[in-house]
Amino acid sequence: MPNLSTRWTGRAAAVLLLLALGPVVSAADDTTTAPSARDRAVADADQIARQLLQVREGENELNCAKAVENARYGVETMLEVGEKNVRGGYLEPEQFNASAAPLRALLPQLTTADCEAADGNKRAFYQCMSSDYNHVLACGKAHPY
């Protein structure tokens, strides 16, 4: 299995985050009539990005069913938004495909059995994903395995 830390860091994480935020950023394209509207949209997107990458650690108990559901939902949503942004012309297909490949490879690995057998950072990732308040990118970055 490829090392997840390479999936969650660097350029790929930034691109995937942009994929997730695509609709917010795309609303502020060059057709916006007031420059201040674009500035507000970019500022809003930056704030959302900061919030998405914050892990809300608490006394979350490991709940493999919930963790897998949340992680798979987050990955599937990023892929869907990316595909929508390609169709809308906001993202080049090649850029999306390069960023989407690791996500597509990750989906079949996110299983209840994998969670139940996890230890170390992988267990911490699943425990992080047991909370409905955490995003898969944030948990992946905080707990690379």
C-alpha positions as CSV (number, residue, x, y, z in Angstrom):
1,M,0.0,0.0,0.0
2,P,1.4,3.4,-0.9
3,N,2.3,5.7,1.9
4,L,-0.7,8.0,2.7
5,S,1.6,10.8,3.9
6,T,2.5,11.5,0.2
7,R,-1.2,11.6,-0.6
8,W,-2.1,14.2,1.9
9,T,0.7,16.6,1.6
10,G,2.2,18.9,-0.9
11,R,0.7,19.8,-4.2
12,A,-1.8,17.0,-4.3
13,A,-3.4,18.1,-1.1
14,A,-3.6,21.7,-2.3
15,V,-5.1,20.7,-5.6
16,L,-7.6,18.4,-3.9
17,L,-8.6,21.1,-1.5
18,L,-9.2,23.4,-4.5
19,L,-11.3,20.6,-6.0
20,A,-13.4,20.5,-2.9
21,L,-13.7,24.3,-2.9
22,G,-14.3,24.6,-6.6
23,P,-17.9,25.8,-6.5
24,V,-17.0,28.6,-4.0
25,V,-14.0,29.7,-6.0
26,S,-15.7,29.4,-9.4
27,A,-18.4,31.7,-8.2
28,A,-15.8,34.4,-8.2
29,D,-14.5,34.1,-11.8
30,D,-13.6,36.9,-14.1
31,T,-17.2,37.5,-15.1
32,T,-18.0,39.0,-11.7
33,T,-19.0,42.6,-12.3
34,A,-17.7,44.1,-9.0
35,P,-14.0,43.4,-8.1
36,S,-14.9,43.4,-4.4
37,A,-17.3,40.5,-5.0
38,R,-14.4,38.4,-6.2
39,D,-12.2,39.5,-3.3
40,R,-15.0,38.5,-0.9
41,A,-15.4,35.1,-2.6
42,V,-11.6,34.4,-2.4
43,A,-11.5,35.4,1.2
44,D,-14.5,33.2,1.9
45,A,-12.8,30.3,0.1
46,D,-9.6,30.9,2.2
47,Q,-11.6,30.8,5.4
48,I,-13.4,27.6,4.4
49,A,-10.1,26.0,3.5
50,R,-8.6,26.9,6.9
51,Q,-11.7,25.4,8.6
52,L,-11.6,22.2,6.5
53,L,-8.0,21.6,7.4
54,Q,-8.6,22.0,11.2
55,V,-9.0,18.7,13.1
56,R,-11.4,18.9,15.9
57,E,-9.7,16.4,18.2
58,G,-11.7,15.4,21.2
59,E,-12.5,12.3,23.1
60,N,-13.8,10.7,19.9
61,E,-14.1,7.0,20.4
62,L,-13.1,4.9,17.4
63,N,-16.3,4.0,15.5
64,C,-15.2,2.1,12.4
65,A,-18.6,2.1,10.7
66,K,-18.9,5.9,11.1
67,A,-15.2,6.5,10.3
68,V,-15.4,4.5,7.0
69,E,-18.7,6.2,6.1
70,N,-17.2,9.7,6.7
71,A,-13.9,9.0,5.0
72,R,-15.6,7.4,1.9
73,Y,-18.1,10.2,1.7
74,G,-15.4,12.9,1.9
75,V,-13.3,11.2,-0.9
76,E,-16.4,10.6,-3.1
77,T,-17.5,14.2,-2.7
78,M,-14.1,15.5,-3.6
79,L,-14.1,13.4,-6.8
80,E,-17.6,14.5,-7.7
81,V,-16.8,18.2,-7.2
82,G,-13.6,17.8,-9.2
83,E,-15.6,16.1,-12.1
84,K,-18.1,18.9,-12.0
85,N,-15.4,21.5,-12.1
86,V,-13.9,19.8,-15.2
87,R,-17.3,19.8,-16.9
88,G,-17.7,23.5,-16.0
89,G,-14.3,24.4,-17.4
90,Y,-12.8,25.5,-14.1
91,L,-10.2,22.7,-14.0
92,E,-8.2,21.0,-16.7
93,P,-9.0,17.3,-17.1
94,E,-5.3,16.3,-16.8
95,Q,-4.9,18.2,-13.6
96,F,-8.0,16.6,-12.1
97,N,-7.0,13.1,-13.3
98,A,-3.6,13.4,-11.7
99,S,-5.1,14.5,-8.4
100,A,-8.0,12.0,-8.5
101,A,-5.9,8.9,-9.1
102,P,-4.7,8.6,-5.4
103,L,-8.2,9.2,-4.2
104,R,-9.6,6.5,-6.5
105,A,-6.9,4.1,-5.2
106,L,-7.8,4.9,-1.6
107,L,-11.5,4.3,-1.8
108,P,-11.3,0.4,-1.9
109,Q,-8.9,0.5,1.1
110,L,-11.4,2.4,3.3
111,T,-13.2,-0.6,4.8
112,T,-14.5,-1.5,8.2
113,A,-12.1,-4.4,8.3
114,D,-9.1,-2.1,7.6
115,C,-10.3,0.2,10.4
116,E,-10.7,-2.6,12.9
117,A,-7.2,-3.9,12.1
118,A,-5.6,-0.5,12.2
119,D,-3.0,0.7,14.7
120,G,-0.7,3.7,15.0
121,N,-1.4,6.6,12.7
122,K,-3.9,4.6,10.6
123,R,-5.9,4.0,13.8
124,A,-5.6,7.7,14.7
125,F,-6.8,8.6,11.2
126,Y,-9.9,6.4,11.6
127,Q,-10.5,7.8,15.1
128,C,-10.3,11.3,13.6
129,M,-12.8,10.3,11.0
130,S,-15.2,9.0,13.6
131,S,-16.2,12.6,14.2
132,D,-18.7,14.1,11.8
133,Y,-16.9,17.4,12.3
134,N,-13.6,16.4,10.6
135,H,-12.7,16.4,6.9
136,V,-10.8,13.6,5.3
137,L,-8.1,15.9,4.2
138,A,-7.6,17.3,7.7
139,C,-7.5,13.8,9.2
140,G,-5.2,12.5,6.5
141,K,-2.8,15.4,7.0
142,A,-2.8,15.2,10.8
143,H,-2.4,11.4,10.8
144,P,-0.5,10.3,7.7
145,Y,0.1,6.5,7.4
